C-alpha cells in the first residue's frame, strides 16, 4: 500500500480546520459575549423575542440629543459605520446595531427566516422595550431596506430615514446570486464560510467591495477598511448568510404600502455602484410615487458609500435632518463649507 503524501495530509487537515472554524460560531449568545471591543462607544445587549441583540451606543445620552439607529448592509456588522461615527456622534446618540444573523447578535438556525419584515419587527420591539419613542433610521443596502420597511410599517417610530442604496423594487437581476449557489450547499458552503472566517480573504474582500475607489485611498484608509472586514468576517454564519442572500425572494413585497409613507427620506447612491441598475430603478420609483424623497448621487460613488465617503455622507445626513426640523439645524453650516457637495438628483 503506497504512503499518503504529506501534502494531501496537510490539505485534509486544512479543510477540517476550515470546516471547524465555519461551524464554531455562536447561534445563541446568552452569555452576551463580544468578539472584540468597539472602536467607539460601549457594547450593549437587549433580549427581544427570546433573541440576544447586540448594538454599540455612542454619543452623549443627555436626554436632549436625538437618537439615530444605524443598520448595516447584508453580511456586515455595526463596524460598517466606524468611519462615520466620529462625525455623527457629535450631534446624536447613535445606536449601531448587529441585526439578527451578524456580529455578536444571535444567529438562529430555525424559526427565523431573516426576511426584511422580521428584522424590522425585532427592531421595533427593541425600541419599545428600550423606551425609545422615535429615531432617525440610517441603513445601507439590506439595512436600507429594513429602514424603509420599518418606517412604512411602524411610522410612529421613525423621525426620518436615510437609505443608502437600499430599495423596495425587486430587481430583475438579483444581487448575491453567486453567493446563494455556494452557501446553499452545507459542506461546500461551510468550507467557504470557514475560509472567510479564517481571514484568508479579508484584503480581497475589502478590495472587491471598494472597487476602483481602493486605488485612491491612503495606506491608513486601506488598513482601516481591512480591519473592518476582518472583524466582521470573524462572526460569519452560513445559515444566516444564505437566508440573507434570498432576501428578495423570501421577504414580503411592500411597494404599495410605502406609497403612503409620510416620513422624510434621503436616498443616496453611487453612480459607479455595482448595483447601479437596482439603485436607478428605485430612484424612478421614488420620483413617481414619493416625489418628496430627496435623492443625491455621487458621481464616483460605489455601493457602500458609508465606507467610501464617511465625511461627505455624514455631512449630507446632518444637513438633511437639519432641514427637516432636527435639533442640529444651528450646527449644520459648519460642515457645508468644508465638504464639496455631490450631485443632487432633481
C-alpha positions in Angstrom: 0.0 0.0 0.0 1.5 3.3 -1.1 2.1 6.0 1.5 -0.1 9.1 1.6 1.9 12.1 0.5 2.3 14.7 3.2 0.8 17.4 1.0 -2.5 15.5 1.0 -2.5 15.2 4.7 -1.9 18.9 5.1 -4.7 19.7 2.7 -7.1 17.4 4.5 -6.2 18.9 7.9 -6.6 22.4 6.5 -10.1 21.5 5.1 -11.0 20.1 8.5 -9.8 23.2 10.3 -11.8 25.5 8.0 -14.9 23.4 8.4 -14.4 23.5 12.2 -14.0 27.3 12.0 -17.1 27.7 10.0 -19.2 25.7 12.5 -17.8 27.3 15.6 -19.9 30.5 15.7 -22.5 31.1 18.4 -26.1 30.6 17.3 -27.2 31.7 20.8 -25.2 34.3 22.6 -26.9 34.0 26.0 -23.6 34.9 27.8 -23.6 38.1 25.7 -20.0 37.7 24.6 -18.4 40.1 22.1 -15.8 39.2 19.6 -13.8 42.4 20.1 -14.2 45.7 21.8 -15.7 48.5 19.7 -13.5 51.3 18.3 -16.1 53.8 19.6 -18.7 53.7 22.3 -19.8 50.8 24.5 -21.3 47.4 23.9 -24.9 46.8 24.8 -27.2 43.8 24.7 -31.0 43.6 24.8 -33.1 40.4 24.7 -36.0 40.6 22.3 -38.5 37.8 21.5 -36.0 35.4 23.0 -33.1 36.7 20.9 -30.0 38.4 22.1 -29.5 41.6 20.1 -26.1 43.4 20.2 -25.6 47.0 19.5 -23.0 49.7 20.2 -24.0 53.0 21.8 -22.0 56.2 21.1 -22.6 59.9 21.7 -23.8 61.6 24.8 -27.2 60.4 26.1 -28.3 63.6 27.8 -32.0 63.0 27.2 -31.9 66.0 24.8 -30.0 64.5 21.9 -31.9 62.8 19.2 -31.3 59.1 18.6 -30.0 57.7 15.4 -30.2 54.0 14.6 -27.6 52.6 12.2 -28.3 49.4 10.3 -25.5 47.8 8.3 -25.8 46.0 5.0 -26.0 42.3 4.3 -23.3 40.1 5.8 -22.0 43.2 7.7 -21.8 44.2 11.3 -22.1 47.5 13.2 -18.4 48.1 12.3 -19.5 49.2 8.8 -20.3 52.6 10.5 -17.0 53.0 12.2 -15.8 55.6 9.7 -19.0 57.7 10.1 -19.4 57.5 13.9 -16.9 60.3 14.7 -18.8 62.8 12.6 -22.4 61.8 13.7 -21.7 61.2 17.4 -21.0 64.9 17.9 -24.7 65.7 17.4 -26.6 62.4 18.0 -26.9 59.5 20.3 -26.0 56.6 18.0 -27.2 53.0 18.2 -25.2 50.9 15.7 -26.9 47.5 15.6 -25.9 44.0 14.8 -29.3 42.7 13.4 -30.0 39.1 13.9 -27.6 36.9 11.9 -24.5 39.0 12.1 -21.8 40.2 14.6 -22.5 39.4 18.2 -26.2 39.0 17.9 -27.9 35.6 17.9 -27.8 33.6 14.6 -30.9 31.4 14.8 -30.8 28.3 12.6 -34.5 27.7 12.9 -37.6 29.8 13.4 -36.3 32.9 11.8 -36.0 33.4 8.0 -34.1 36.7 8.0 -36.7 38.5 6.0 -36.9 42.2 5.9 -40.1 42.4 7.8 -38.8 40.0 10.5 -35.8 42.2 11.1 -38.0 45.3 11.2 -40.3 43.6 13.7 -37.4 42.8 16.0 -36.0 46.3 15.8 -39.5 47.8 16.5 -39.8 45.6 19.6 -36.3 46.6 20.6 -37.2 50.3 20.5 -40.4 49.7 22.5 -38.6 47.7 25.2 -35.7 50.2 25.4 -38.2 53.1 25.8 -37.1 54.9 22.6 -40.1 56.7 21.2 -38.6 57.7 17.8 -35.3 57.5 15.9 -33.7 58.7 12.8 -33.0 55.4 10.9 -30.0 55.1 8.6 -29.4 51.9 6.7 -27.3 50.7 3.8 -28.3 48.1 1.2 -30.1 45.3 3.1 -30.1 47.6 6.1 -31.6 50.4 4.0 -34.4 48.1 3.0 -35.0 47.3 6.7 -35.1 51.0 7.4 -37.7 51.7 4.8 -39.8 48.8 5.9 -39.6 49.9 9.5 -40.7 53.4 8.6 -43.5 52.1 6.4 -45.0 49.6 8.9 -44.1 51.5 12.1 -44.4 55.2 11.1 -44.7 56.2 14.7 -41.2 55.1 15.4 -39.4 56.9 12.5 -38.4 60.6 12.6 -36.7 60.2 9.3 -35.0 57.7 7.0 -31.6 57.8 5.3 -31.4 54.9 2.8 -28.0 54.2 1.1 -28.7 52.1 -2.0 -31.5 50.0 -0.4 -34.6 49.5 -2.4 -38.2 48.5 -2.4 -38.4 47.4 -6.0 -37.3 43.9 -6.7 -34.5 44.0 -9.3 -34.6 41.8 -12.4 -31.1 40.6 -11.7 -31.0 39.6 -8.1 -27.9 40.5 -6.1 -25.9 37.8 -4.2 -27.0 35.1 -6.7 -23.4 33.7 -6.8 -23.2 33.6 -3.0 -26.6 31.9 -2.9 -25.3 29.0 -5.0 -22.3 28.4 -2.8 -23.9 29.0 0.6 -26.8 26.7 -0.2 -24.6 23.6 -0.1 -23.9 22.6 3.6 -20.3 21.2 3.2 -19.2 23.5 0.3 -20.9 26.5 2.0 -19.3 25.7 5.3 -15.9 25.4 3.7 -16.5 28.8 2.0 -17.6 30.5 5.3 -14.7 28.9 7.1 -12.3 30.4 4.6 -13.9 33.8 5.2 -13.8 33.5 9.0 -10.1 32.4 8.8 -9.1 35.8 7.4 -7.8 34.5 4.1 -9.9 36.8 2.1 -10.1 39.9 4.2 -7.9 42.1 1.9 -9.5 40.6 -1.2 -13.0 41.4 0.2 -12.1 45.0 1.0 -10.7 45.5 -2.5 -13.7 43.9 -4.1 -16.2 46.0 -2.2 -14.3 49.3 -2.7 -13.7 48.7 -6.4 -11.9 51.5 -8.2 -12.2 53.6 -5.0 -9.5 51.4 -3.5 -6.8 52.9 -5.8 -7.3 56.4 -4.5 -7.1 55.5 -0.8 -4.2 56.1 1.5 -2.4 53.2 3.2 -4.0 54.2 6.5 -7.5 54.1 5.0 -6.9 50.7 3.4 -5.7 49.3 6.7 -8.8 50.7 8.4 -11.1 49.1 5.9 -9.3 45.7 6.0 -9.7 45.8 9.8 -13.4 46.4 9.5 -13.8 43.4 7.2 -11.6 41.3 9.4 -13.6 42.0 12.5 -16.9 41.5 10.7 -15.9 38.3 8.9 -14.9 36.5 12.1 -18.6 36.1 13.0 -19.9 34.9 9.7 -22.6 32.3 9.6 -23.5 30.1 6.6 -27.2 29.6 7.5 -27.8 33.3 8.2 -25.8 34.5 5.2 -27.7 32.0 3.0 -31.0 33.3 4.2 -30.0 36.9 3.6 -28.9 36.1 0.1 -32.6 35.1 -0.6 -34.0 38.4 0.8 -35.9 39.5 -2.3 -37.4 36.1 -2.8 -38.5 35.5 0.8 -39.5 38.9 2.0 -42.9 40.4 1.6 -43.4 43.0 -1.1 -44.3 46.4 0.4 -44.2 48.6 -2.7 -47.9 49.5 -2.3 -47.7 50.2 1.4 -44.7 52.5 1.1 -46.5 54.8 -1.4 -48.3 56.3 1.7 -45.1 57.0 3.6 -45.0 60.5 5.1 -41.6 60.2 6.9 -38.8 62.4 5.3 -36.5 60.2 3.3 -33.0 60.8 2.0 -31.8 58.4 -0.7 -28.1 58.1 -1.6 -26.5 56.1 -4.3 -23.2 55.9 -6.2 -23.0 56.2 -10.0 -20.2 53.7 -10.0 -22.0 51.2 -7.9 -22.1 47.5 -9.0 -25.8 47.6 -8.2 -26.5 50.8 -10.1 -29.3 49.3 -12.1 -31.2 48.5 -8.9 -30.5 51.9 -7.4 -31.7 53.7 -10.5 -34.8 51.5 -10.6 -35.7 52.7 -7.1 -34.9 56.3 -8.0 -37.5 56.1 -10.7 -40.0 54.6 -8.2 -39.4 57.4 -5.7 -39.8 60.1 -8.4 -43.1 58.6 -9.5 -44.7 57.6 -6.2 -42.8 59.5 -3.5 -41.6 62.7 -5.1 -40.8 64.3 -1.7 -37.9 61.8 -1.3 -34.6 63.7 -1.5 -32.2 61.9 -3.9 -28.5 62.5 -4.0 -25.9 60.7 -6.2 -22.2 60.6 -6.1 -20.5 60.6 -9.5 -17.6 58.4 -8.3 -19.6 56.7 -5.6 -19.7 52.9 -5.0 -22.4 50.8 -3.4 -21.0 51.2 0.2 -20.9 54.9 0.5 -20.6 54.7 4.3 -17.2 53.1 3.8 -16.0 55.2 0.8 -17.2 58.7 1.8 -17.9 58.8 5.5 -17.4 62.5 5.9 -19.5 63.5 2.9 -22.3 61.2 3.8 -22.3 62.3 7.4 -22.5 65.9 6.2 -25.5 65.2 4.0 -27.3 63.4 6.8 -26.7 66.2 9.3 -27.9 68.8 6.7 -30.9 66.7 5.7 -32.0 66.3 9.3 -31.5 70.0 10.0 -33.7 70.9 7.1 -36.4 68.6 8.5 -36.5 70.0 12.0 -33.6 68.3 13.7 -32.0 70.0 16.7 -28.7 70.3 14.8 -30.0 72.9 12.4 -27.9 75.5 14.1 -24.7 73.5 13.6 -25.1 72.2 10.1 -23.5 75.3 8.4 -20.1 74.5 9.8 -19.9 71.3 7.7 -21.1 72.7 4.4 -18.1 74.9 4.0 -15.6 72.1 4.4 -17.1 69.4 2.2 -17.9 69.6 -1.5 -21.5 68.7 -2.4 -22.3 65.6 -4.5 -24.9 65.7 -7.3 -28.4 66.3 -6.2 -30.8 64.4 -8.4 -33.9 66.5 -9.3 
